[in-house]
Every structure is written in structure tokens, then in C-alpha cells.
């Protein structure tokens, strides 16, 4: 009988602890609000993961991890589309395109990336099916769960902090106007530049994340870093309506503002 339940009652951390301590073999299916993930284990070790419609083939994994270029990925899909992942892996190794270590590292990063995303899922349903394993043509790995659980717990704490700092992804970003500051003089990585290229009062953070195929955690981490560096600030997107019941504050006219300033100056002089 399959183990199933709600993530509100049993967290991903608790599920992984159960798999680890009981040396379970099978596949954990988690249905989140927007997508479904499948994570497989053998004797309590993490061996495979897939989420939603994301390309989980070896070609897709190697392309996303930067092991092969987009052109190389197109060539492989065209000429080796009938090869299984295991056959393709051997082909790439024998052709000196990649080493076995390159392939295993790319797959490990892909699988761990999915699992760390699952740690932030607080809503959804899960089901664990004993002895259900991934397709035989897929390349599997073996990763101890202890370190995964520790790192995942750390990422949960980071996620909670990022949610506090950036609670609403429907806000937009704007560059901070600082004399002499030039964004081109800042050393940004590739993902940060991708985000920077979309910064505009009309683009919400959620839209920027979708355009760059980034998770909520990835976009929050990048935006938080840019904010801490004093490069950008959160603003209301152009055209975004005020929440119901919130009064719009009208700016003071110049005469009223001057009168207020003069009263403040007189008050300071009298102290």
C-alpha cells in the first residue's frame, strides 16, 4: 500500500528522513500547486528526479549545465534522437566529447537542483510507491540523503528570509539613481545580467523570472543581491492598482511644502 498524504502534515524534510532511515526503494511523487515532481530512491539513496515538463533527457541536462552548447544539443537531437540516455552517454565518452565525470556531475547537479526546490514546497500532496523506479534507459546516480537534508534545511531558512525581504513578486524593479554609478562597472554573473536586462517599471519580478525560466527562489536570490548592492529598488509596476481600502496619498503643492520647511527651520532655531 502506497504512503500518501498532504505536505501540510508531512514536510519534504520528514519524507526524506523516512526514506533515509528505512532504506526505502521506490518513487516519491509530489503534486504541487503548479507542477508535479518525481524523485526516485534505491536503498535510501537518491538516484533520480524529474519535475513537470522540464527536459530531463541527458541532452537537456548537459545543455542546461553548460556541458554542451545549444548547437551541439541540436546536432545530438538530430543525429542521436533514437539513442537512450545510456547509449548517448557512452557515445559522447567514446567520442571524447565528455568524460564520465562530466556526465555524472551534470546529472547530479540536475537532480539536486530539483530536490532543493522541493524543500520550499509547503502546499501539495505526496505519494510514495514502493519499488517503482525510473525508466531503465535513464542514467541514475547514488547520493546520500544526510547531506542533502542538511543543505535543504539551510535553503529553507534562506527561502524564508528571501520571502520576508521580497514578499511580492508582482512588484517591479528600478535602477537606483546614484551620481557616478554605472551598472556596467559592476561584475555580474550571467544570470544577474539576464535579470538586469529586463529591469523596467513595466516588468514585474514574476515576469522577469518567467522570461528567464527562473524559479521563485532563484529570482529572489538575484534581486536580493542587487538590492543589497544598492543597484536596484522595489517599486510598484506601472499601472498596478492600489489594494482595496488603501488611500492614495496626494503630494503637497510647492507653496505648502515651502511653508512646512520654514516652520521646521523656525522650530530648530528655537531649540
N, C-alpha and C positions, 0 to 999 in steps of 0.2 A: 504494500500500500504506500502510495507516494506521500511524502511530507509536504504539506501546503499550508499557507496562512497569509497574513497581512503584515506588511513592513512596519505598520504602526505598533504591532505587538512583538515582532521579532526582527531586529535590525540586521543589516548585511554583516556587520561585525559578529553578531551572535551566530548567524548561519555559518560563517566561515570557521568560527571556533568549533562548532558542532562537526563540520566536515573534517576538520583537522584532528580533533580528539578521537573521533570514531573511525578515522582512516577510511572515509566513505569513498565509494566509486560510483560515479553517475553524473547527471547533468542538472544544474540548478537553473531554472527558468524564472526570470523576474520580469513582470509586466508593469512598467512604469506608466505615468500619465501620458507620455508622448511616444515611447518606443519600448521594445522588448529586448532583453539580453539573455544570452545563454552562456553559462560557464560550466565547463566540464572538469572533473577531477578523477584521478586514479590513485587509490590507496592514500587518500588525504592530500595528494599533491595537485596543484593547479596545472592543467595541461592544455587548456584551450578556452577561447572566449570569442563571442560574436555578438554584435549589437545592431539592432534594426536592419536597415538595408545597406549598411556600410560594407564596402567591398572588402571581404575578408579573405580573398584569394591571396596566394603568395605574391602574385604580380602587384596587386593593390597595396599590400602591406609594404613591400620593398619600395614601391614608388613613394608612399607617404613618409616612409622613414628616411628617404633621401639616398637609399642604396642604389637605385636606378633612376635615370631621368625619365621625363614624360615621353620622349621619343623612343627610348629603349622599351618602356612599358607598352607602347603602341605596337612596336615590332614583335614583342613577345606575344601579345594578344593575337596578332595577325598570324604568326607562323607556328605558335605552340598552343593554340586555343584548345586543342584536343588532349593536351597533356595534363595529368593530375599534378597537384602541388608537389608531391614527392618526386615524380618524374621530372618536373620542371626544375626542382632544386638540384637534382643530380646533373641535369643538362647544364645549368649555369655554373656548377662547380667544375665539371669536366671541361667546360669551355674557358675556364679561368676568368669568367666574369666576376664571380664572387667566391668567397670561401664559405665553408660550412659554418664558421663562426659568425660571418656576416649575416647569413640567413637566420640562424638561431637567435642572434641578438635582435634582429628586426622583428621576428615573431614574438619574442619575449616582451619587447617594448610595447608592441601592439596589444598583447593580452593584458599586461599590467595596466596599460592606459585605460582599457575598458573597465577593469576591476576597480581601479581607483575612482572612476566616475560613479560606479555603483555605490560607493560609500556615501555619496552625497544624496542618494535617493531616499527620501523619507516617506514617500507615498507609493503604493503599488501592492501587487500580490506576487507571491512566490510559490514555486512547486519544485521539489527535488525528486527526480526519478532515478531510482537505483539502477546501476549497470547500463544506463543509457550513455553512449559515448559519441563523439563527433564522427563524421564520415571517415572511412578508412583512408581516403586519398589525401586527407589533410595532414600537415606536419604538426605533431604535438610536441610539447616540451614538459619539463618537470620542475616546478618551482615550489619550494617550501612555503607554507602559509604563515608561519610565525612572523617573518619579517614583513610580509605583505600586510598582515593585520596591524602591525605596529605603524608602518608607513601610512596605511589607510586611515588609522585613527588620527595621526598627525594632520592628514589632509582634511579630515572632518573639522578639526579645530580651525585650520586655515580657512575652510569654506565658511564657517560661522562668522569669523572675523570679516571676511570679504563681504558677506551679506550685510553685516552691520555698516560697513563703510559705504557700500554701493547697494542699497536695498532695492532699488527700482531700475531695471534695465530699460525702461521706457524713457528714461532721461537721455538727454543729448550731451555732447561734449563741445567745448570751445577752447581754443588756444588762449592761454593767459598772456595778456599784453604786458610784456616787460621790456623796458628800453634795452637795446643791445642784445636781447635774447634771439637766438636763431636755432630753430629745431634741427637744421641740417648740421649744426655743430655737435649735436648730441649723438653718442654711439648707441644706436638702437639695433636690436636683432631683427631678423626677417619678419617675424610675427608682429613685432611692435610697429614696424614700418607699414605693414598691411593695415593695421588699425589706424595709424596716423593718417594714411592716405584717404580714409573715409570720414575723418572728423569734419563735421559740418553741423550747424544748428538744426538742420532739417533731418539729420540722420540720428535715430535713437541708437543706444548701445546695443539693443537687441538686433536691430537691422544690421549693424556693423558685424556682429557676431555671425549672423546668418550668411552675410555676404562672404565671410572668410571661413565659413564652416568650422567655427569655434564653439566649444561647449560654454555653458554659463560660467563655469569656474575659470576656464582659460581667458575669457574676455574680461572677467572681473579682476583677475590677477594682473593683466596687462594694464587695464585702466587705472587700477590702484597704484601701480608703479609709476605711471605717467603723472598721476595726481600728486604722489609723494615727491616727485622731482620738480613739482611746481610748473609743469608744462601745460597741463590742461585743467579745466574746471567743469563741474557738472552744471548744466543749465536745463531749463525746460525747453523741449523741442518747439520749433516754430509751429504755431497752430494748435499746440496742445492745450486743451481746455483745463481750467481750474477745477479742482474737485468740488462736488456739490456742497453748498453751505460755507465755502471759503470766500470772504470778501476780498475783492481786488483793491489793493492799496493804491490810491492816486498820488502821483508825485506832487510835491509842493511847487507853486509857481515861484519865480525868481524873487519877487518882492517879499513874499512870506519867508523864503529861505534866508534872505538878507536880514530881515527883522529878527529871525531866530538867532543868527550868528551874532548880531550886535548885542542881543540880550545875554548870550553866553559870555561874550567878551566883558560886558559890564559886571556880570556876576563874578568872573575870575578876578577882575581888578579889585572888587570889594572884599575879597578873602584876605 
